[in-house]
Amino acid sequence: MIWYPYEQMKTMKAPYKIVDAEGVYLYTEDQKLIDSVSSWWSVIHGYKHPELNRVIEAQLKKFAHVMLGGLTHDPAEKLSEKLQNWLPGDLDYCFFSDSGSVAVEVALKMALQYYMNRGEHQRTMVLALEHAYHGDTFKTMEVGDDEDYHFVLKAYGKSDQVLHIPAEISALEQAFAKYHDRLNCFIAEPLLQGAGGMRMYDISFLKRARQLCDQYGVLLVFDEVATGFGRTGNRFVADLVLPDILVLGKALTGGYIGHAVTVANQKVYEGFYDDNPSHALMHGPTFMGNALACSVALKSIELFEEQDYMSKIRRIEEITRHEMEGFSDPRIKEIRIMGGCVCVEVYDPGTIKGYQQFACEHGVFSRPFLNYLYAMVPYVIGEDELIQVLRTMKKWFS
């Protein structure tokens, strides 16, 4: 049987069984539902996109996958070249992996080994944000700050190699003043913290982080697995503040296949480029650079560019603000809107208990969690469909 994610299997409600999907719709045997969460924020082009299907089918006729250990192929080479040209600054060196969590693990490993290769063995600490989420693997849980994973702290004790701070400039400055000579990196979900509650903060915090990282020789890592490809209203937050290492996933393949990439700048790459074999990055996911994934990622980026997805995202935000701003209820703590994300935070999680079924009855698939009712829709959503999602959220409170 399937062991489902983030569920107590003994008490979980039966999941909705999907038999087809197209555009922004998921189809059960007797209903169609607007997917308001884009399959965990990844399906930006919608389902069954004909051009994405075509490139998958074309590559499948050649081969689905070959390892990158001692081999290479056009899809991986072309995707790496595209990202080198498309991403800002000198973010030129692509290390592929098979999921966002693993890609963050690679970034943390890069940051630590970068300094070990330089002989700076005291730089073992990571600075991260409170309410951070960076994945479900062990090191990503450690740098994250998610209560769901605090069983790890009970088992192993709180790590003295990770420091969590609020997204406040004063806290940032204090952390660097005290720990700068022990830090190897500062990692953040830039502007928008996803699973930590759709928390939003100002770009000035990241600009100051960049200054402090430069001042003290610390690497800046952006986890844009969730925020990349327009979700914050920016193509990448890295376009505004340039990190040393950038992590991408989710929408990288348009939600078609699990794949991710950790992109390093020249300084980081040169920290490994050496005659000494022990200075190599010893990491290699089996499915890194998967040919199907790289092919669909290339086409996904092409669609994003050619069809001006940033204008689609601006329109989504405009409609969302028009529908949600001014809406209030005593049970609502705050409504937050940024780019292609809207979050309604309530005081009591009991307030939104039952919303998923209510939304389903109104033709919308939603997946609220804790105190957060949110939507991150596919970018191809029509105005009427988006309004249906937003008005369903408001109708719940009436």
N, C-alpha and C positions, 0 to 999 in steps of 0.2 A: 504494500500500500504506500501511498505518497505520505511523506512526513512534511507537512506544510510549514512555511516560514512564519516566524513571529506568532505562533499559535500554541495554546495549550490544547493538545490534540484531544484530550478527554472531554473538553467542554466546548470546543469550537463549533461555530455554526457551519453548516454545509456550504462550501463555496459555490459560486455561480459557474455553471458549466458552459464554456464558450464553444460554439460549433462553427463559427465563422467570424470574420472581422473585415471591415472595409471602411476606408476613410476614417472618420472619428468614431465609428460605431463598432461595438462588440455585439455579437448576436448569440443569444441563448436559443434553445429550441422554440421558445414562444415569445421572445421579446428582443427588442434592440435597445442598446444603452449607449449614450454618449460617454466615451471614456474621458472623464474629467481629470485623470491623473497620468495619462499618457504612458501607461504601464511603467510605473515608477519613473516618470519624467523623461522617458527615452524616445518614445514614438513621436517625434516631432513632425514627421511627414504623413502621419496617419498610417493605417493598415492597408496592406495589399496595394502598395503604390506601384503602378505598372513599370516605371523606369527602374525602380529598385529591384523589383522582381526580375526584370530582364537581365540586369548585370549579374545577379546571382545565378540565373539559369545559364548564361553564357560562360561564366567561370566554371560552373559545375561540369560542363562538357569537357573542360580541360583537366582539372583536378580540384578537389575540395580543400586539400590541405597537404603541405609538406613542412617538415620541421625547418627552423631557421639555423639549426646547428650544422654548420658545414654546407648548407644549401641556401639558395635565395630564389626569388621569383619576382615577376613584374608587379603584381598588385602591391606587395610590401614595399618595393623600391619606389613605386609611383606615389603611394600614400605618404611615405616618408618625405619624398621630394616636395609633395604638395604642402604638407604641414610645415616644412622648412620655409617655404615661400609665403605661406598664408599667415603663420603666427608672427607676433610682433618681435622686434629686437633680434637677438641671436639665439632664440630658442630653436635650435637646429638639429638636435640629436635625439632621435626617437627610439625608445626602448618599448617594444610592444609587449602586451600581456593579455590575459583572457578575462579580466574583470577589474572594476574600479578599485576594489579592496586590494587586490594584488598590485595594481599600479601604484597605490599609495605606499604599500610595503616596499616597493622598489625605490620610490622617492626617499623614504626614510633610510633605507639601506644605503642609497647613493650619498645622502647627506652625512651619515656617520662615517662611511668608508672614505669619503673625500678627505676628511680630516685625519683619519687613521693613516692614509697614504702619505700625508704630509708630516706625520709624526706628532700631530697635536692630539695626543691620546686622552687629554682631559676633557675634550669636547664630546661628552656623551649625553648631554641633556637636550631635550626637545621642548620648545615653548609652544603651547597650543591654547585654544580658546575654551572657556567654559561653554557647555552645551554643544561642544563639537561632536560631529559624527564623521568618521573617515573610513568606515567599513567594519566588517564583522570578523576579520582575521585577528590573531592575537595582538600583534603590535598596533594595528589600527584601533582595536578596542582600547589599548593602553593610552594612546594619544587622544582618543575620543573622550567624551564626558557624557555618556549616556547611561541613565540609571538602569536600563535593561541589562547592562553588562557589569554591574557592580558586584556580581557574584565572583568575578575574577579577582576583585580587590579582597573579597573575603577569603578566597583560596590562597592568593599569593601575597597579599598585602599591597598597600599603595606604593606605586613606583616612585623612587626618588630621582628617576631620570626624566620625568615628565612634569612640567609645571603648567597649570591651567590658570588663565587670567580672564577677566571680563574684557569685552571689546571696548575698552576705554583707554585713551592715550596716556593718562596718568599711570594706570596699571602697567601698560606696555613699557613706559620709560623706567618705572621702578624695577621691573623684571630684568631689563637689559642692564641697568646700573648695577644690579646685584649679581647677575649670573652670566654676563656676556662672555666671559672667558671660558665658560663651561658649555655654552650652547653650540650645537651644530646647525640647528635650523629653527625657524619659526614657521609653523604650518597653519594654514587657515582656509576655510571655505570663504572665499572673498565676497563680501557684501551680504550674502544670503546663507544662513545656516539652515540646511534643509531638515533632516530628521531630528535636529535639536529643537524644532518648533517654528520653522520658517521665520527665524529671528533675522532682522535686518539692521545693518549699521552703516555708518557714513564712510565714504572713500577717504576722508582725511585720516582715519585710523590706519589704513593701509599705506598711505603716503608716508606717514610717520614711521611705520614699520620698515619700509624700504630704506629710509634715511638711517635708522638705527642699525639695520642689518649691514649697510655699507660702512657705517662708522666703526662697528665692532667686528666686522669680518664674519658675519653669520649668514647662512644661506636662507633665502626666502622661498617657501614652497607654497604654491597655490593649488589646492584641491578643487579643480573646476569640473569634477565628474558630474555634479548636478547643476552647477551654475553656468557652465560653458554653453556655447552655441545659442546665445541670446536670452537665456532664461531670466537674467537680471535686467534685461533691457539694453545690455551691452553685448557686443559680439562675444568677447571674453573680457572679464575684468582685467586680465593681463594686458589688454590694450590701454588701460588707464594707468596701471602700476605694473611694472615689469618684474616678474619673479625670476629666480634662478632656475627653478624647476617647476614645471606645469604638468598637472595630471588631468587627463581627459578620459571620459568613458561614456556610458549611457547613450546620449544622442550622437556619439561619434559614428555609429553605424545606423543611425536612424531608428534604433531600437530593434533591428533585425537579428543581430547576433551579438552575444556577449564578447566584447573586445575593448581594450583600453590601451592608452599609451602614456608613458612618462617621458616628458620632453625636457632635456637639460640644455643649459646654455654652454657656450664654449669654455668658460672657466671651469665648470663642473666636469665637462667631458675631458678636458686636458688633465684634470686631476687623476684620471685613470689611464691615460694614454702614455704608456711607459714600456721600457724594455723589461721591467720586472714583472713576471707573470702573476705574482701575488697581488699586484695592483689592479688586476682586471676585475670587472664586476661579475662575480660568480652567481649568476641568476639565469634561469632559462625555462619559463613556462612552456609546456609541451605545445600549446596551441597559439603561442605568440606569433603574430604576423600571419594568422590564418588567411588563406587566399580568398575565401568567400567573404570574410569580414572586411578585409582590406578593399576588395572590389566594391562592396556596397558602401563603405565609408567614403570612398572617392566620389561615388555618384551622389551620396548624401550631401557632401560639401558642395558639389556642383549645383545641386538643386537649391541649396541655401543661398548661394551666390547669385545664380541666374534669375531666381524668382524673388529676389530682394526680401528675404525672410525678416530682415530687421524692420521693414515697414509693416509686415504682418504682426510682428510682436508689438510695435508701437500702437497699432490699431487695437490689439487685444487689451493692452493696458488702458487705452483711452476708453474703450467700452466698459471695462471693469470699473474704472474710477467713476464713470457716469452712473453705473448701476449701484455701486456699493458705497460711495462717499455720501455721508448724510444718513445712512442707515444705522440704526442703533437699537439696542435692547438692553435692559438692565443686567441680563445674564452675560453680555458680551464685554470682555475686557478691552479688546482692541481689534481693529481691522487693519491689516497691513497689505499693501499692494506694491509690487515691484516687477516691472517687465511682464513676463508671462506667469506670474505667481500671485495668488491672492490667498490670504489666510485670515480666518476668523478665530481669534483666541477667546475662549470662554473661561469664566472663573472656575466652574465646576465641571469635571469631565462627564458627570452624569447628564449634563445638559444636552450633549450630542449623542448619548446612547440611543441607538435605534435609528440614527440618521441614515446609515447605509441602506437599510431596507426601505426607508421613506424615499430616499433618492432613487432607488431602483424602481419603485412604484411610479416615479415621475420621469422615468426614462433616462436616468443618469447613473453611471457607476462612479461611486466615490469610496474613498478609504480613509476616513478620519482616524486620528490617533490621539490618545491622551486628551489634552484640552484644545486640540487644533482641528478645525474644519477648513479644508483648503482645496484649491484647484490649481493644477498645472496642466493646462489643456494642450493638445496638439496644435501646432502653429497654423495648420490648414483649416482650423475650425471656422465655420461660417458665423456671421453675426447672430443669426437667430438661434443657432445651437449654443453659442457662448452665453447669450442672454438666458436661455433655458437653464443652463448650469447655474448661473448666478441667482436667478429668481427662485430656483429650487432651494438654494442655500437660505435665502431670505424667508421663503415660505415656511421653512422649518420653525423659525422663531415666532411666526404668527399663529 
